[in-house]
Amino acid sequence: MRPRDRRARSDRLLAVMAVPRILHIITALEMGGAERSLANLLLDRPGERQDAHVVSLSGRGHYSDILAGHGIGVDHLELSPSPRLLSAPLRLRRIVRRFRPDVIQGWMYHGNLIASLAGLMAGQRVSVAWNIRQSLYDVATEKSGTQQVIRMLAKLSARPDAIVYNSFQARDHHEAFGFQSAGTGTVIPNGFDITRWRPDATHRQTMRSALAVADTDIVAGFVGRYHPIKDVPTFLAASAKAMAHDPRLHIALVGEGLNADNPALAAHFARLPAGRVHSLGRRGDIEKILPGFDLLCLSSASEGFPNVLGEAMATALPCIATDVGDCAWVMDGRGRIVPPGDVAAMATAMSDLGHLSAARRHAIGMAARDRIVTGFGFDATLDAYTRLYDFLVKRED
């Protein structure tokens, strides 16, 4: 082997050795925004930026096999009332000692709490980081168990080496609640792969053919899941008002529990013209569905930085979003912001965008895409996490 080849091989080996080992602990691996953000982070050139292992506090979820299929280790603690619950601490300790992480990264409230516990189990000093993915308007709106975890985290918040927030408002809310992150808190906004999330005429035609909607019809999309924080009733009530005045307006709902079979939503669906309501259920191909919409609605009562907003904007969709989290900052005038819970305001925004010419909606959508392309590219997010983990590893050296 020539000296230059030996040097190149040595450089590659050193690069591999320098990759930090990151243990990610997350509440679940279903199709939520935090789970998608973690998957995006790990599936971009797996192994190049970090040697990752994932622990889910729940059972198997949507991303479990996807991560494992890319060579990323995944364990499931299954922290539910079952015989396995009692053995969970020992299983977690074995995982930590076997993987020997440089950094333990928690995701979401319960994942952050267990990440701190895992840090104590490591047998040596290891950096611990938390990741908070939502705003905190009113802790009383959370489940009682989650309220207790949030209060516990506030008391422990001086201990982690870093606290990552995905929005500025999330950081402000949690620090006002008592989280001590003045020296450790950092905001890393969500980033988006603009080659994946983009307008696509073929996907648009396929989607609209599947829904049997005409080119002149207007499809307002909603992507999420049934959860109080998403305030689905406000979207459905606003849709009923807007659809009553525009026979071209259809709505399409993507996510689990977003149909008339859900008792909590049945009365709302009953007020809608059935032929223009499309419940698509849980889907794993959102990038193929969004191009078929004409606009996207986000009716949440609370958010940090919702992934779906950035994905829709990157797909060049005009968006309507409630004034929660960092939505207004992300949109920056390229869409419509309405007060949370305001049915009339959302209905008016839907009607206004629906009555614009196709060319005008396209212009608004392209301005939204430009905002994501220039301000929220995925490489910037990857670089921010890489810098954070490099800093935490060097801090331990």
N, C-alpha and C positions, 0 to 999 in steps of 0.2 A: 504493500500500500504506500502510495506516495506521501511525503510529509504533509502536503496541502490537504490531501484526503483525510489523513489522520487528524489534522487540526479541525477540519470541518466536522468529522465524526465526534471529536471530543467536545466541540462547541454544542452540538446537538444533545449530547448526553448531559452536559452541564445545564442546558436549558430545561431538559426534562426534570433533572434533579431540583431545579429551582422552583418548579411549579408548586404552589402551596396546597396543602391538603385541607379541604374545607368540608366540615360536617354540617349539613343543612338539616334543621329540625323544623318541620312544618305540621300544622294541625291536620291537614288532609291532602290528598292528591287528586281531588275531584276537579271540576272544570271552572273553578272560581278565578278571579283576577290575580290573586297572590300566587296560586298554583301555576297559572300560565306564565307569570313573570319569572318564577323560579325555573320552570321548564325552558323558557326562552334563554335565560342566562346560562343554563348548563348545556343546551343542545347546540349552541353556536360553537363549532369546532371543539367538540368534547375532548377534554384532557389537555388542551393547549394552554388555557389560562389558569386552570385549577384542576386538581385531582379531587373529584367530588364524591361524596356519599350522602344519601338522603335517608332520613328517618321520618316516617309519617306516624303521627300519634293515632291515626285511625287505621282502618283496614285498607285493602287494595282499592285504588281509584283509577280514574281515567288516565293519569299520567304515569302510573306505576310501571306498566309494561313498556310504555314509550321510552322512559328513561333507561330502564333495564336493557331494552333493545339497542341502546347506544352505548352499552358498556358501563353505565353508571350504577353503582350498587344502591339498592333500595331495601330498607327494612320497614316493617309495619309493627308498631307496638300494640295496636288494637286496644286502646284505652277506653273500653266500654265495660259495662257490668258483665263480666265473664270470668271464668277461672283464670284466664291469662292475665287479668289485671294485677293480681298479687305478685306475679313474677316480672312485671314490666320493669321495675327499677333494676333488677339483676340483669335483665336482657339489655337494657340501655347501657349499663356499666360495661358489659361485655363488648357491645358495639363500639363504645368510645375507646376502650383499651385496645381493641383489635385494630381499629382504623388509625389511632394515634394522630388526631387532627392538629393542625397548626392553629386553626380558627374554628370555633363553633358558631354557626349563624342560625339564629332563630327567625321564624317567619310567623307573624300574627301572634296574638296575645298568648295563647296557650303554648305555642311553639317557643316563644321567647322565654317563658317561665321554665320550661323543660330544658331549654338550651343552657340557662344558668345552672340548673341542677346537674346537667351533663358536665359542665365545666368543673364542678366540684368532684366529679367522679373520674376525672382524667388521670389522676395520679401524678400530675405535674402541672405547672403553670401553663394555661392555654388561654388565648384571647377569646372573649365572648362578645358577639355582636347581636343586637336585636334588630328586627325589621318590622316597622309599624306601617300598615297599609290603609288606614282609614282615619277620618276625622273623628272628633269626639265632642259632638254638639251637646249631648246629654247622656251621661252614663246610665241614667235610669231606663233608657230605651233598650239597653242590652239585657240579655238573659241574666238571671240572678247569679249563676255560676261565673259568667263572664265578668260581671261587675266585680266580684270578689277577686278574680285574677287581675283585672285592671288596677284595682286598689293595691294589691300586693306588688305589682310591677312598679307602681309609683314609689312605693317604699324602697324597692330594690334598685331603682333606676340609676343610682350613683355607681353601681357596681360594674355594669357591662363596659367594655372598652370602647364601644361605639353603638350608637343608636341610629339606624337608617330610617328616614321617613320618605315616603314617595310623593309627598306634597308639602308645601310650606304651611298650609293651613293645618295639616295633621300635626306638624311640629308645634305650631302655636297653641293648638288646642290641648295637646298633651302636656306641654310645659305649664300652661295655665292650670291644669289639673293637678300638677305636682311632680311631673317627671323632671328629673334633674339631668338634662341633656345639654346644658349650656356649653360644656367643654367637649362633649362626645357626640352630640347630635349633628347629623349631616343629611341633607336632602338630595336624594338621587331620583329624579323624575323617571317615569316609565319611558322606555325607548321603543321604537318601532322599526321593523324591517320593511322598508318602503318598496322592496322588490316583491314581498309577499302581499302586503296590503296596498292595493293599487286598483284603479279602474280596470275593468276587463269586460269587453263587449261580449265575448263568448259566454263567460259566466253569467253576465246579465241576461242574455237571451235564454240560457238554459234555466235559470232561476224563474224568470217570468213565465216561461212556457209551463214549468211545473206548477205554478200557481194559477195558470190560465188567466193572466191579466194582460190587457192590451197595452200597446206602447204608449197610448195616451192616458192610461190610468196612472194614479199616483200611489206608490207604495211607501207607507211610513213604517219603518222597522223598529223593533224593540228587542234588544239582546241582553239577557241576564238570567236570573232564576227567580223563583218565587221566594221572596224574603221581605219582611217589613221594611228593611232599609231601602229597598228598590222602589217602594211605593207604586206597585203595579196598578192599584185602583185609580190613582190619579191619571195615569196614562190611559186606562180604559175609559174613564169618564170623559177625559178630554177628547179621546177618539170618537166617542158617541156624539159629542157636540159638533165636532168638525165634520164627521161623516154625514150628519143630518143635513148639512148645507152643501155638500159636494159629493155627488154620486160617483165621481171618479176615484174617490179616496178609499184605499184598502189599507189594512194594517196586517203586519206579519210579526209574530212573536216567536223568538228563538230562545229556548231554555226550558228547564224542568219545571213542571207545575204551572205552566202558563197556558191553561186551557179551561174549558167550561166544566171539566170533571173535578176541578179543584173547588171544594165547597166554599172556600173563602172568596172565590172570584166568580162563582156561577151567576150571581145576580147582575154583576157588571157585564158579563158576556151576553146575558139575556137582553140587554139594552142595545146591542150592536146588530147591524144587518149581517146575518150569518153568512151570506154569500160573499161578503167582502172581508172576512176575518180568517186568517190563516195561522193556525198554531202548528209550528214546525217541530216542537219538542226539542230535546237535547241533541245538539249537533257538534261534530268535531271538525267541520269544514267551513267555519265562519267566513274565511277569506273567499270562498266561492259563493256565499250567500249575500254578503254586503253589496257587491256590485249590482245586484238586482233591485235594491231599494232606491228610492228617490230622495229620501231623507231619513235620518235616524233620530229617535227621541230617547232621552234619558231623564227619567222622572224621580230620581233618587232623593230621599230625604237626607242622606249623608253619604259622602264619598271622600276619598283622598284624591287620587288621580285615577279615574276609571280607565282601564285598558281599552274598553270598547269605544270610548270617545276618540282616543287617538287612532284606533284602528279604522273607525268610520271616517275620520278626517283624512287619513292617509289614502283611503279609498275614494276620496273626492266627493263625499256626501255632505250636503248641508246638514247641520246638526242643531237640534233643540235640546238644551240641557238646563237643569235646575241650577240655581246659583249656590252650589255646595262645593266643598273642597276647593280644588284649584281649577275647576271647570272654566270659569270666566277667564282666568289667566291663560289657560291652554288655548282656548278658542280665540281670544284676543280680537273680538269683533267679527270673526269669520263664521257667523252663525247667529243663533238666537239664544239668549239667556233669559229664563223666567224664574219667578220665585218658587221655592219648593212648596208643593201642596196646592198650587194655584191652578185649578182645573181650567178656568176661563182663559188665563194667560197662555197655557199650553195649547189649548184648542185654537186660540187666535193665531198663535205662531204656526201651527200645523196648516191652518187655512191660508195664511199669508204665503208660506213657502209653496204650498200646493198650487196656488193661483199664479205664481210667477211663471214666466216662459221657461221652457226647457233650457234655453241658452243662458238665462239668468241664473237658474239653479246650478248649471254647470260651472258658471263663473265663480259662484260662491263656493262650490265644492272644490274647485281647483285652488282657490285662495286658501282654503282649509288645508288641503294637501301640502301646499307650499309651506304653511306654518309648521307642519310636522317634519317635512323634509329638512328645513333649515334649523329647526329648534329642538327636535326630539328624535334624531336618528339613533338607531340601536347601538351603533359603535360607541357613541358618547356614553351611553349607559354602561356598556361593557367595560369601557376604560375606567369609569368611575369606580365600579366594583373592584376592578383589578388594582387600582391605586389604593383603595381602602384596605384590601387584604394584604397587599405588599407592606403597607404601613403597619398593620397589626402584627404581621410576622416579624418585621424588623424590630418592632417594639419589644418582642419577646427575646431577641437575640442578645 
